[in-house]
């Protein structure tokens, strides 16, 4: 049995999309981060870093339970568990992991800061707003240049790299980004948005 502890954020939705794409049965435990549920001792026992998502697999490797946090690690785990969305050949696998790390190390953190300073900060901080807006546009430029020559981020196929990046790009309005200025990113985004499993995963938690 798989249990997903999550909330409606890009990082949470990466995992719900992956679970839906893999056709796995799972239950959902909403963690209302706006209400501070991530600081509850019961949740901290699952992730001492008080972040969603967390995945608990009661039948993990060797049949033993396993608890995982960090969305990228969960995606890799589910790909290994199912044999889906992570190429088995070395070049394809490492290219996919490269773009997954791009999302984890650059796209997510920088766009997350843009969300905060452009939308949620209690007061305007012009330096931070400009810094993270500029970096967000730079990263969209990286995606645009790559997707000019590729339909997908890695290995010429839909992978966990696309699943990881998509929910962040889907919130382009939070980042004050007009996808019309990034036509190849727009096509990639629309291609993923049309997938039924993605549509289901983006509604979790209901």
C-alpha positions as CSV (number, residue, x, y, z in Angstrom):
1,X,0.0,0.0,0.0
2,X,1.3,3.4,-1.0
3,X,0.4,6.5,1.1
4,X,1.2,10.0,-0.2
5,X,1.4,12.9,2.3
6,X,1.0,16.0,0.2
7,X,-0.5,19.4,-0.5
8,X,-1.3,21.3,-3.7
9,X,2.1,22.6,-4.5
10,X,4.4,21.9,-7.5
11,X,6.6,19.5,-5.5
12,X,3.5,17.6,-4.2
13,X,2.0,17.4,-7.7
14,X,5.1,15.9,-9.2
15,X,4.5,12.7,-7.1
16,X,0.8,12.5,-7.6
17,X,1.3,12.9,-11.4
18,X,3.9,10.1,-11.3
19,X,1.6,7.8,-9.3
20,X,-1.2,8.4,-11.7
21,X,1.0,7.9,-14.7
22,X,2.2,4.6,-13.3
23,X,-1.3,3.4,-12.6
24,X,-0.5,2.7,-8.9
25,X,-3.1,2.6,-6.2
26,X,-2.4,5.0,-3.4
27,X,-4.1,6.8,-0.5
28,X,-3.7,10.5,0.1
29,X,-3.1,12.2,3.4
30,X,-3.4,16.0,3.0
31,X,-0.9,18.1,4.9
32,X,-2.2,21.7,5.1
33,X,1.0,23.6,5.0
34,X,-0.8,26.9,5.3
35,X,-2.1,25.7,8.7
36,X,1.3,24.5,9.8
37,X,0.4,20.7,9.6
38,X,4.0,20.0,8.4
39,X,5.2,20.8,11.9
40,X,3.0,18.2,13.6
41,X,5.2,15.7,15.4
42,X,3.6,12.8,13.6
43,X,4.6,14.3,10.2
44,X,8.1,15.3,11.5
45,X,8.6,11.6,12.3
46,X,8.2,11.0,8.5
47,X,10.3,14.0,7.4
48,X,12.4,15.8,9.9
49,X,12.8,18.6,7.3
50,X,9.0,19.4,7.6
51,X,8.4,19.4,3.8
52,X,5.9,17.7,1.6
53,X,5.7,15.3,-0.2
54,X,6.4,12.1,1.7
55,X,5.7,8.7,0.3
56,X,5.3,5.6,2.5
57,X,5.4,2.2,0.7
58,X,4.4,-0.6,3.1
59,X,5.8,-3.1,0.6
60,X,9.1,-1.6,-0.3
61,X,12.4,-3.3,-1.3
62,X,12.4,-6.8,0.0
63,X,8.8,-6.4,1.2
64,X,9.9,-4.1,4.0
65,X,8.2,-0.7,4.5
66,X,10.1,2.4,3.3
67,X,9.5,6.1,3.9
68,X,10.8,8.6,1.4
69,X,10.9,12.4,1.3
70,X,12.3,14.7,-1.4
71,X,10.2,14.7,-4.5
72,X,13.1,13.9,-6.8
73,X,14.1,10.8,-4.8
74,X,10.4,9.7,-4.8
75,X,10.2,10.0,-8.6
76,X,13.4,7.9,-9.0
77,X,12.1,5.3,-6.5
78,X,8.7,5.0,-8.3
79,X,10.5,4.8,-11.7
80,X,12.7,2.0,-10.3
81,X,9.7,0.2,-8.7
82,X,7.6,0.2,-11.9
83,X,10.2,0.4,-14.7
84,X,8.5,3.4,-16.1
85,X,9.6,7.0,-17.1
86,X,13.3,6.4,-16.5
87,X,15.2,4.9,-19.5
88,X,17.1,1.7,-18.8
89,X,20.0,2.5,-21.1
90,X,22.8,4.5,-19.5
91,X,22.8,7.5,-21.8
92,X,19.1,8.0,-21.5
93,X,19.0,7.4,-17.8
94,X,21.8,9.8,-17.0
95,X,20.4,12.5,-19.4
96,X,17.1,12.1,-17.5
97,X,18.8,12.4,-14.1
98,X,20.7,15.5,-15.4
99,X,17.4,17.3,-16.2
100,X,15.8,16.1,-13.0
101,X,18.7,17.6,-11.1
102,X,18.3,20.8,-13.1
103,X,14.7,21.0,-11.8
104,X,15.6,20.1,-8.3
105,X,18.7,22.4,-8.1
106,X,17.7,25.4,-10.2
107,X,14.2,25.5,-11.6
108,X,12.3,24.6,-8.4
109,X,14.3,26.7,-5.9
110,X,14.5,29.8,-8.1
111,X,10.9,29.7,-9.3
112,X,9.8,29.1,-5.7
113,X,11.6,32.2,-4.6
114,X,9.9,34.1,-7.4
115,X,6.6,32.9,-6.1
116,X,7.3,34.1,-2.7
117,X,8.7,37.6,-3.5
118,X,6.3,38.3,-6.3
119,X,3.1,37.0,-4.7
120,X,3.3,36.2,-1.0
121,X,5.9,38.4,0.7
122,X,4.3,40.8,3.2
123,X,6.1,43.7,1.7
124,X,7.8,44.5,-1.6
125,X,11.5,43.8,-1.7
126,X,12.7,45.2,-5.0
127,X,16.1,43.7,-5.0
128,X,14.7,40.2,-4.4
129,X,11.9,40.6,-6.9
130,X,14.3,41.6,-9.6
131,X,16.9,39.0,-8.8
132,X,14.4,36.1,-8.8
133,X,12.4,37.4,-11.8
134,X,15.7,37.7,-13.8
135,X,16.7,34.2,-12.8
136,X,13.3,32.8,-13.6
137,X,13.5,34.3,-17.1
138,X,17.0,33.0,-17.6
139,X,15.8,29.5,-16.7
140,X,12.8,29.7,-19.0
141,X,15.4,30.6,-21.7
142,X,17.3,27.5,-20.9
143,X,14.2,25.4,-21.3
144,X,13.2,27.3,-24.5
145,X,16.5,26.7,-26.1
146,X,16.5,23.0,-25.3
147,X,12.9,22.4,-26.3
148,X,13.5,24.1,-29.7
149,X,15.2,20.9,-30.7
150,X,13.4,18.3,-28.5
151,X,9.8,17.4,-27.7
152,X,10.8,16.3,-24.2
153,X,13.5,17.2,-21.7
154,X,15.5,14.0,-21.9
155,X,16.1,10.9,-24.0
156,X,13.5,11.9,-26.7
157,X,10.7,10.6,-24.5
158,X,8.5,11.6,-21.6
159,X,10.3,10.9,-18.4
160,X,10.5,11.9,-14.7
161,X,12.4,15.0,-15.8
162,X,9.3,16.3,-17.5
163,X,7.1,15.2,-14.7
164,X,9.3,17.1,-12.2
165,X,9.5,20.3,-14.2
166,X,5.9,20.6,-15.4
167,X,4.1,21.6,-12.2
168,X,6.5,24.5,-11.8
169,X,6.0,25.7,-15.3
170,X,2.3,25.3,-14.9
171,X,2.4,28.1,-12.3
172,X,4.0,30.5,-14.8
173,X,1.4,33.1,-13.8
174,X,2.8,33.1,-10.2
175,X,6.2,34.0,-11.8
176,X,4.7,36.7,-14.0
177,X,5.8,34.7,-17.1
178,X,3.9,34.8,-20.3
179,X,4.4,31.5,-22.1
180,X,3.7,33.2,-25.4
181,X,7.3,34.5,-25.1
182,X,8.5,30.9,-24.9
183,X,6.7,29.1,-27.7
184,X,8.6,25.8,-27.4
185,X,8.0,25.7,-23.6
186,X,4.3,26.5,-24.4
187,X,4.1,23.5,-26.7
188,X,5.8,21.2,-24.2
189,X,3.5,22.4,-21.4
190,X,0.4,21.9,-23.6
191,X,1.6,18.4,-24.6
192,X,1.9,17.4,-21.0
193,X,-1.3,19.2,-19.9
194,X,-3.3,17.0,-22.3
195,X,-2.3,13.8,-20.6
196,X,-5.2,12.3,-18.6
197,X,-2.9,11.1,-15.8
198,X,-1.4,14.6,-15.4
199,X,-4.9,16.1,-15.2
200,X,-5.8,13.6,-12.4
201,X,-2.5,14.2,-10.6
202,X,-2.9,18.0,-10.7
203,X,-6.1,17.6,-8.7
204,X,-4.4,15.9,-5.7
205,X,-5.3,16.4,-2.9
206,X,-8.9,16.9,-3.9
